[in-house]
Amino acid sequence: MATFPRNEIMSLTAEQAQHELGESYGPDLRLADVLTPDLAELELGYGKAAGDPRLRSAIADRHGVQPDQVVVTVGGMHGIFLLSYLLVDRGEQVVTTAPLFPMTRNIYESLGADVRVIPLSFDDGYRVTADAVRAQLTADTKLVSLTTPQNPSGVAVSLETLQEIVIAMDAVCPDAYLMVDETYRVAAYGDDPVAPTAVSLGSKVVSVASLSKCHGAAGLRIGWVISTDAGLVERLTTAKFSTVVSASPVTEALAVRVFEQEDEILGVRRRWLAENLQITEEWVRDNSDVVEWVRPDAGALCVVRLKPGVDLERFRPAAADRGVRLADGDWFGDEARVFRLGFGYPSAGELKAALDALREAVHAAH
């Protein structure tokens, strides 16, 4: 019987903390931002199994692929679930990293997969290397699962490294797929360039993402899977129909509106993230006697580690007493002194207040 391990990351869906530093995305869009009068005429029937053609076209345009190579899913996690269900049987091998977003790891474990882990560490800057991936590959590997930029660190895997991994997989496990979770790819800082999508690296490379993190539209529950393998796209579409039939036509129509305004939405958010990243960087520098960090490459989050002089058992209640919520590193399979700090959700003023409270908590435990 399949089971899903419980992880305390679920606590982030509970009541919001006074100083919210645990979230992994930017500020939420509001319905008024994308609602138009013509949506009142939308028929509330079933949607199309592969997704609204306008939405598939919008996603395809941004990835340099054809619309029929896109399958719209109910959030990015739905896409990862469908891929895993189709590609991995009990006992078969999945290669992935630790730390990792726990819900992704839970999917592989619920299938009874043999999960082979590439350990990434704070001290090594959470950098994925092709050699480390190659060392875990065997002829029985069915899926390699990577995220770029990563959650929780925000550290990216370069396209060159991904290309080296594809070459290694072709030599060792040519039937396996590389799934690249690109959820944070377009959440660049200010005028930083956006990293290219990995889907161009070959028919065995599959891209997964959503509107949840970069666009602030998690409530729409719209994600997608992109593959240039026509057979896999057909299997994904059938699997989606067999689980949820279709996504909601209402949220798909709203998602089209998000893409129509994407340049404006992302432009505002990239400036927001750049400002908050600078605030966070200055805070880490000013408190370098008690904390250290790995600077992220993109996204709304980073990793902070408490230095040895901070008593971890005193820090946790001190932070809670001051209304500060972080995401514990052990939720992701990281060391206990590490925390994911989400700097993208609060406004600049709110972030400064939250970091002030966090500083008090850290020094209270020092």
Disulfide bonds with the S-S distance in Angstrom:
none
